[in-house]
């Protein structure tokens, strides 16, 4: 039986992946718009959004790969402190 704790994290990582993709799309549009209008500020914002979108997707993938710590391990660690 699958625990309910894993479902919110799966939904969260999916939302982060989609948000990262959306930010990359916006960044690409801004970059193209900045180049076409010869506005370096808009082109710079586009480059920034592309990078942030990549980072958001990378973080979501890493969160998906990592496992949540076992509750017993956390309790033992807090008792040791």
C-alpha positions, -999 to 999 in steps of 0.1 A, spaced: 0 0 0 14 34 -10 16 61 17 -1 94 13 31 112 21 47 104 -13 18 118 -34 22 155 -24 59 154 -31 52 138 -66 27 165 -73 51 192 -61 79 180 -83 56 178 -113 44 214 -106 80 225 -104 89 208 -137 60 225 -154 68 258 -139 104 255 -150 93 247 -185 69 276 -185 97 300 -174 120 287 -201 93 293 -227 87 328 -214 125 334 -214 128 322 -250 100 346 -261 116 375 -242 150 367 -257 137 367 -292 116 398 -286 146 416 -272 168 406 -302 141 416 -327 135 450 -310 172 456 -303 164 460 -266 193 445 -246 173 447 -213 145 424 -226 170 401 -241 188 399 -208 156 392 -190 150 364 -215 184 349 -208 178 351 -171 144 334 -173 159 306 -194 186 300 -168 161 301 -139 138 277 -158 167 252 -162 175 255 -125 139 249 -115 137 218 -136 171 205 -123 160 210 -87 127 192 -94 145 163 -109 169 161 -79 139 162 -55 123 134 -74 154 112 -72 160 118 -35 141 99 -9 125 113 22 143 105 54 129 78 76 111 92 106 130 69 130 163 82 117 152 118 122 141 111 158 174 94 165 194 123 151 174 148 172 179 127 204 217 127 198 218 165 197 
